[in-house]
Amino acid sequence: MTWLITGGAGYIGAHVARAMSEAGERVLALDDLSAGVPERLPVGVPLVRGSSLDGELLKRVLADHAVTGVVHLAARKQVAESVAQPTRYYRENVGGLATLLDAVAEAGVRRLVFSSSAAVYGNPDVDLIIEDTPCAPVNPYGETKLTGEWLVRAAGAAHGISTVCLRYFNVAGAAAPELADTGVFNIVPMVFDRLTRGEAPRIFGDDYPTPDGTCVRDYIHVADLAEAHLAAARRLSGLSGDLTVNVGRGEGVSVRELIDVIGEVSGHTRPPVVEGRRPGDAPRAVASAARATEELGWTASRPVREMVESAWRGWQRHHGG
């Protein structure tokens, strides 16, 4: 097997490349480097610079490297940006996937792992989100991921491609400091950023129907997530058809609890300030991880404190603090 990882030099992609190559899989990465960093890739993993919107490039890469499976992570992923630039998100996330699937079908590749998101669910009022929970995304980013899943399954059925869609929840941490997320878009780096600038972290709403009034989320260590991709890729060798799986820990952590852990780990302990609720925030979004264990033989093993500690080491490497 040779696996092509699109978006392979990104934060998540590089972790997947590392996990798969360390497990003995032969991998190469495709990345346009709009957010990717070539130095994140393990030694010996080739990097092709380019976009999943470039059909001719994809065909050459699949042929030249005798690719037999694809892990598709390349996508834009910021919710607020998707609201401001919906056409860009549909063009890159859905259009790029359609172009890739055409190339995959033409090349005779029969295995594909699609990087989806819990954003497909929207804000369901349930204790644990199962894979059969109705999907009702509330922003263009989530819409493009749900549309992507439909497209993956339809193309799989039409061309005999076995597919796994991984719906993952809130990703944090780093397997090594050099692999850390360099952006300041997710809650852990956002809190680091404010604390190291001497500003109080922000909580958006403390009057939700949760134990401490703040939103509850399911956080997954990026190294666990990478191992889930490896498990999904290997599951495809015995899979005919499609599979959709949540990737989470199945445990909820409130925003206030997470900020407390961040303060303990970083040594910056300014009390948070409470602001108004943000539109669209669900009180609780926690995965049922049972299907991942049953179908992939995978279970998340790293606790929230380890996520924060590893993220803090990465933050110090890239930002100081």
C-alpha positions in Angstrom: 0.0 0.0 0.0 1.0 3.6 -0.7 -1.1 6.3 1.0 -1.5 9.8 -0.3 -2.3 12.3 2.5 -3.7 15.5 1.2 -3.1 18.4 3.6 -0.2 16.3 4.9 2.0 19.2 6.1 -0.8 20.7 8.2 -1.3 20.4 11.9 -3.4 17.3 11.8 -2.0 16.0 8.5 1.6 15.9 9.8 0.5 13.9 12.8 -1.3 11.4 10.5 1.8 11.2 8.3 4.0 10.5 11.3 1.6 7.9 12.8 1.2 6.0 9.6 4.9 6.1 8.6 6.0 5.0 12.1 3.6 2.1 11.8 5.3 1.0 8.6 2.9 2.4 6.0 4.4 4.0 2.9 3.0 7.6 2.7 3.5 10.8 0.7 2.0 14.2 1.3 0.2 16.7 -1.0 -0.1 20.2 0.4 -0.4 23.7 -1.1 1.4 25.1 2.0 -1.3 27.7 2.7 -1.2 26.5 6.3 1.1 23.6 6.0 4.8 23.5 7.2 7.1 21.2 5.2 9.4 20.7 8.3 6.6 19.0 10.1 6.8 15.9 7.8 8.8 12.9 8.9 12.1 12.3 7.2 11.6 10.2 4.1 8.0 11.3 3.5 7.9 13.0 0.1 6.0 16.3 -0.3 4.3 17.3 -3.4 3.3 21.0 -3.4 -0.1 21.5 -4.9 -3.8 21.7 -4.5 -6.6 19.1 -4.5 -8.3 21.4 -7.0 -5.6 20.6 -9.6 -7.0 17.5 -11.2 -4.1 17.0 -13.6 -1.6 17.2 -10.8 -3.6 14.7 -8.8 -3.7 12.2 -11.7 0.1 12.5 -12.1 0.8 12.0 -8.4 -1.5 9.0 -8.1 0.1 7.4 -11.2 3.8 8.3 -10.5 3.7 7.0 -6.9 1.4 4.0 -7.5 -1.0 5.3 -4.8 -3.4 2.7 -3.6 -5.2 4.6 -0.8 -6.0 8.3 0.0 -6.4 10.1 3.4 -8.1 13.4 2.5 -7.5 16.1 5.1 -7.0 19.2 2.8 -9.7 21.7 3.6 -10.4 25.1 5.0 -11.7 24.7 8.6 -12.4 28.0 10.3 -16.1 28.5 11.2 -16.0 32.3 11.3 -14.2 32.4 8.0 -16.7 30.1 6.4 -19.5 32.4 7.4 -17.7 35.3 5.8 -16.5 33.4 2.7 -19.0 30.7 2.0 -18.3 30.4 -1.7 -14.6 29.9 -1.0 -15.4 27.1 1.4 -17.7 25.3 -1.0 -15.2 25.8 -3.8 -12.2 24.5 -1.9 -13.8 21.9 0.5 -16.4 20.4 -1.8 -14.9 21.3 -5.2 -11.4 20.0 -4.2 -13.0 16.8 -2.9 -14.9 16.3 -6.2 -11.7 16.8 -8.2 -9.9 14.3 -6.0 -12.6 11.7 -6.3 -12.6 12.0 -10.1 -8.8 11.4 -10.1 -9.1 8.5 -7.6 -11.8 6.8 -9.6 -9.8 7.2 -12.9 -6.7 5.8 -11.2 -8.5 2.8 -9.8 -7.7 3.7 -6.2 -10.2 1.8 -4.0 -9.6 3.1 -0.5 -10.3 6.5 0.9 -10.4 8.0 4.4 -12.3 11.3 4.6 -11.6 13.9 7.3 -15.0 15.0 8.4 -16.1 16.9 11.5 -18.6 16.9 14.4 -19.7 20.2 12.8 -22.0 18.1 10.6 -24.3 17.6 13.6 -25.0 21.2 14.4 -26.3 21.6 17.9 -28.2 18.4 18.8 -29.9 18.3 22.2 -28.6 14.9 23.3 -26.3 13.7 26.1 -24.0 11.7 23.7 -23.9 12.2 20.0 -24.0 8.9 18.1 -23.4 8.5 14.4 -27.1 8.2 13.7 -27.9 11.6 15.4 -29.5 13.8 12.8 -27.1 16.1 11.0 -28.1 19.8 10.9 -25.0 21.9 10.5 -25.3 25.6 11.5 -22.5 27.1 9.4 -21.0 26.8 5.9 -18.0 24.9 7.2 -20.2 22.1 8.7 -22.3 22.2 5.5 -19.2 21.5 3.4 -18.2 18.6 5.5 -21.7 17.0 5.4 -21.8 17.6 1.6 -18.4 16.0 1.4 -19.6 12.9 3.2 -22.5 12.6 0.8 -20.2 13.0 -2.1 -17.7 10.4 -0.7 -20.4 7.8 -0.2 -21.9 8.4 -3.7 -18.6 8.2 -5.5 -17.7 5.2 -3.4 -20.9 3.4 -4.5 -20.5 4.4 -8.1 -16.8 3.4 -8.5 -16.3 0.6 -5.9 -14.3 2.7 -3.5 -14.4 1.7 0.1 -14.6 4.7 2.4 -14.4 5.8 6.0 -15.7 9.2 7.1 -14.2 10.3 10.5 -16.2 12.9 12.3 -13.9 14.3 14.9 -14.6 16.6 17.8 -12.3 19.3 19.4 -8.7 18.6 18.5 -5.8 19.7 20.9 -2.3 19.0 21.8 0.8 17.9 19.9 2.8 14.6 19.6 6.0 16.8 19.7 6.5 20.5 20.1 7.5 21.0 16.5 4.2 19.5 15.3 2.1 21.9 17.4 -0.7 24.0 15.9 0.8 27.4 15.1 -2.6 29.1 14.6 -4.7 30.9 17.2 -8.1 29.7 16.2 -9.0 26.9 18.7 -9.7 27.3 22.4 -6.4 26.1 23.8 -4.1 28.3 21.8 -6.6 31.2 22.1 -6.4 31.0 25.9 -2.6 30.6 25.8 -2.5 33.8 23.6 -4.5 35.9 26.0 -2.7 34.6 29.1 0.8 35.2 27.8 -0.2 38.7 26.8 -1.4 39.4 30.3 -5.1 39.3 29.3 -7.9 37.4 30.9 -9.3 34.4 29.0 -12.8 34.8 27.8 -15.8 32.6 28.5 -18.8 33.2 26.2 -21.8 32.5 28.4 -21.9 31.0 31.9 -25.7 30.5 32.0 -26.0 27.3 30.0 -27.8 24.2 31.5 -24.5 22.5 32.4 -23.0 21.8 35.8 -21.0 25.1 35.9 -23.0 27.0 33.4 -20.3 26.9 30.6 -20.4 24.9 27.4 -19.2 21.3 27.6 -17.1 19.8 24.8 -15.3 16.6 23.9 -11.6 17.1 23.4 -9.4 14.7 21.5 -5.6 14.6 21.5 -4.2 15.0 18.0 -2.0 12.0 18.5 -5.0 9.9 19.3 -6.7 11.3 16.3 -3.8 10.4 14.1 -3.9 6.8 15.4 -7.6 6.8 14.5 -6.7 7.6 10.9 -4.2 4.8 10.8 -6.9 2.4 12.2 -9.4 3.6 9.6 -6.9 3.2 6.8 -6.2 -0.4 7.9 -9.9 -1.1 8.4 -10.4 -0.4 4.7 -8.5 -3.5 3.7 -11.5 -5.6 4.9 -14.3 -3.1 4.2 -16.7 -3.2 1.3 -18.8 -0.1 1.2 -18.8 2.9 3.6 -18.3 3.5 7.3 -18.9 6.7 9.4 -17.3 7.0 12.8 -17.1 9.6 15.6 -13.6 10.3 16.9 -13.8 11.6 20.4 -13.1 10.6 24.0 -16.8 10.3 25.0 -16.2 12.6 28.0 -17.3 16.1 28.4 -15.1 19.0 29.8 -16.5 22.4 30.4 -14.9 25.6 29.2 -14.3 26.7 32.7 -12.7 23.4 33.6 -10.4 23.5 30.6 -9.3 27.1 31.4 -8.5 26.0 34.9 -6.3 23.2 33.6 -4.6 25.6 31.1 -3.8 28.0 34.0 -2.3 25.2 36.1 -0.1 23.9 33.3 1.0 27.3 32.0 1.4 29.0 35.4 -0.7 31.9 34.1 -3.8 32.0 36.3 -5.8 35.1 35.5 -9.5 34.6 36.3 -11.5 34.4 33.1 -14.0 37.2 32.1 -17.5 36.2 31.2 -19.0 37.7 28.0 -22.3 37.1 26.2 -23.2 33.9 24.5 -22.0 33.4 21.0 -24.7 32.6 18.4 -24.9 28.9 17.5 -22.9 27.5 20.5 -24.5 24.3 21.8 -24.6 23.8 25.6 -23.1 20.3 25.2 -21.4 18.4 22.4 -19.9 15.1 23.4 -19.3 12.0 21.2 -20.3 8.5 21.7 -17.0 6.7 20.9 -18.5 3.2 20.9 -18.5 2.7 17.2 -14.9 3.6 16.8 -13.9 1.0 19.3 -16.2 -1.6 17.7 -15.3 -0.9 14.1 -11.8 0.3 14.2 -10.4 -1.3 17.4 -9.4 2.2 18.4 -10.0 4.1 21.7 -8.6 7.5 22.7 -6.0 7.1 25.6 -4.6 10.6 26.3 -6.4 12.7 29.0 -7.1 16.4 28.7 -4.2 17.5 31.0 -1.8 15.7 28.6 -3.3 17.5 25.7 -2.8 20.9 27.4 0.7 20.1 28.6 1.8 19.0 25.1 0.1 22.0 23.5 1.9 24.3 26.0 5.3 22.9 25.1 4.4 23.6 21.4 3.2 27.1 22.2 6.5 27.9 24.0 8.5 26.6 21.1 6.6 28.7 18.5 5.5 31.7 20.5 7.5 31.9 23.7 5.6 32.4 27.0 
